[in-house]
Amino acid sequence: MPEILAEIHTAFIELDKLLKRESVTATGGEARLLVAAGEVRVNGETELRKRRKLHPGDVVETKTARLLVVAASS
């Protein structure tokens, strides 16, 4: 599974928005369904909160991708 560096320009990003922005899912609705189905892990734990706030250093995993949230360099 590919590892993607997901740069954020703010203090946090919500989980469903990150999945859509990084093209793990095609739509926000699809992202919310993926989370609700228990198919997303954050820092090794199954995450069911679609709007969980992710911060730099968090790792998000699905069956198809691994995302590392990093702060954008200024």
Protein Blocks (a to p, Z undefined) as FASTA:
>chain_A
ZZdddddfbfbdcfklmmmmnomafbfklmmmmmmnopaceehiacfbfkbccdehiacd
dfkbccddddddZZ
